[in-house]
Amino acid sequence: MSRARCHLRAALFLAAVSPRGAATRVAARRGLSAWPAPQEPGMEYQDAVRTLNTLQTNASYLEQMKRQRGDPQTQLEAMKLYLARSGLQVEDLDQLNIIHITGTKGKGSTCAFTERILRNYGLKTGFFSSPHLVQVRERIRINGQPISPELFTKYFWRLYHQLEETKDDSSCVSMPGYFRFLTLMAFHVFLQEKVDLAVMEVGIGGTYDCTNIIRKPVVCGVSSLGIDHTALLGDTMEKIAWQKGGIFKRGVPAFTVLQPDGPLAVLRDCAQKISCPLYLCPPLEALEEGGPPLTLGLEGEHQRSNAALALQLACCWLQQKGYQDTGELKASRPSLLAQLPLAPVFQPTSHMQHGLRDTEWPGRTQLLRRGPLSWYLDGAHTTGSMQACVRWFRQVLHRRERPGSGSEVRVLLFNSTGDRDSAALLKLLQPCQFDYAIFCPNLTEMASADNADQQNFTVTLDQVLLRCLAHQQHWSRLREEQASPDVWSAPSPEPGGPASLLLAPHPPHTHSTSSLIFSCISHALQWISQGRDPVFQPPNPPRGLLSHPVAGSGAVVLQEAAAIHVLVTGSLHLVGGVLKLLEPSLSQ
């Protein structure tokens, strides 16, 4: 028996599922991955999503992307052909008045802030983002709301049939992949629904991203940069910055936030080569001077950088469209970095202030309080975003109201996908002093046939469970490295972080280094919540859920705890699966 198969059996044992049931589910999963598109598709939303899933990118396509990195024009030309086959030309996209935003961390939040600000001016907004959390239609929004199932279904089949009818049998790729199809669909939706502007979030990178077919955005933005998607974008910050700078267009203003010197110089060079005016955003504190402090709808200190970028993007868009109410200019500060000129410092208008305050972006620094349970949801999946997530989690815990009596339990629910360094992410989570670390794949339920929105055909159940086992092994090694007589002494202050935000050490339980693997998100949540979440009330837990000794003893601790703090992080897809179960209204 192979070593991988032995590891898989160990994972299934920890997940407390029977070998026969596991084999059946693996077979079922493989069967789903080959689910053909309906021969005569109906007009139901789930039919549309299932057909869309047949376009999901596979490993061979990703390999093709890597080989073609040296020729980005190949990618853009292919997208132009798909656009033409769909009935549009690149020039048609100029009508959308696009704000194009890229970055490694914070680009989605920046988009959300920007869209909300401009909606406050009475504008009809379009918003394209990825990935989705619960339903795929979340990726295409009008006035901040996901398009309806009916609208999604109508536009999906219209585009799908158009592309089917224009297929060239001589072409090796007759249909666009999953993300490209949704990008094309977003263009059609926004044009047909006559939005005043479209906020477009780049998928991966910038230069090679299919959204970069846009030739005349109104303004571009680059949020914080970090290491991510190294197989496609490169393994240094400078290479990644070059990718992000690929969205710059001649004569189109662009803005970025404070970056390390190397990447900032690369962004500057990218802009200068094509005569793109690039500006550095002043910190939010500069815009607050002389006025009220700005309240943000998204928690976490790192969101202030995203909000500062969003204010500049919104203000620039409004000014280019002739709006007068864009904020009173303040005395300009000299840039601390000679590399870039500083963007204007202005007093945010009431529309801008209310837009920042009212921004909602689920799954990012989101807190749900349910009886004794507090669910902390953040889709951090890079080292930079995980550092921000840990700071937010610790800050909220520091401010919490402690129970008068009884114990508090801290639980980590984690998964990581792709080529990300899960060991590095888990190491950053160590200071949070978790009592339990729970690992599970991004599968909401074991039987996912009725949940087309969250199906992933690019991996098998074997692969994702083996990855969970690797996460658990990384965690165990980290705990062993930390084991010492003073392991529960106060942690050292974080660089640049106030000592007042450090967590007071709490006495260890006998299970303080325990970890478990569950086969799906539902089983993990059933064990964590122990029936104490007033909303998440699934039927009786599957047989054998508590058969593992740690699961059985931990269940008693969780049942008796006065407060349970659960951090869900490592993957936006994991957060989406958790939200689907905790917030059923998101599936309606």
Salt bridges, closest charged atoms under 4 A:
ASP47 OD1 - ARG50 NH1 3.83
GLU63 OE2 - LYS66 NZ 3.00
GLU77 OE2 - LYS80 NZ 3.48
ASP94 OD2 - ARG215 NH2 2.72
GLU115 OE2 - ARG119 NE 2.65
GLU164 OE1 - LYS167 NZ 3.30
GLU201 OE2 - LYS107 NZ 3.32
ASP228 OD2 - HIS229 NE2 3.68
ASP228 OD2 - HIS381 NE2 3.97
ASP228 OD1 - ARG420 NE 2.97
ASP235 OD1 - LYS239 NZ 3.15
ASP269 OD1 - ARG268 NH2 3.14
GLU285 OE2 - ARG304 NE 3.40
GLU288 OE1 - ARG304 NH2 2.71
GLU289 OE2 - ARG333 NH2 2.29
GLU299 OE1 - ARG399 NH2 3.72
ASP358 OD2 - ARG116 NH2 3.93
ASP358 OD1 - ARG357 NE 2.87
GLU408 OE2 - ARG400 NE 2.91
GLU408 OE2 - HIS565 NE2 2.82
ASP435 OD1 - HIS506 NE2 3.39
ASP462 OD2 - ARG5 NH1 3.23
ASP462 OD1 - ARG30 NH2 3.40
GLU494 OE2 - ARG394 NH1 2.61
ASP533 OD1 - ARG370 NH1 3.10
GLU583 OE1 - ARG370 NH2 3.47
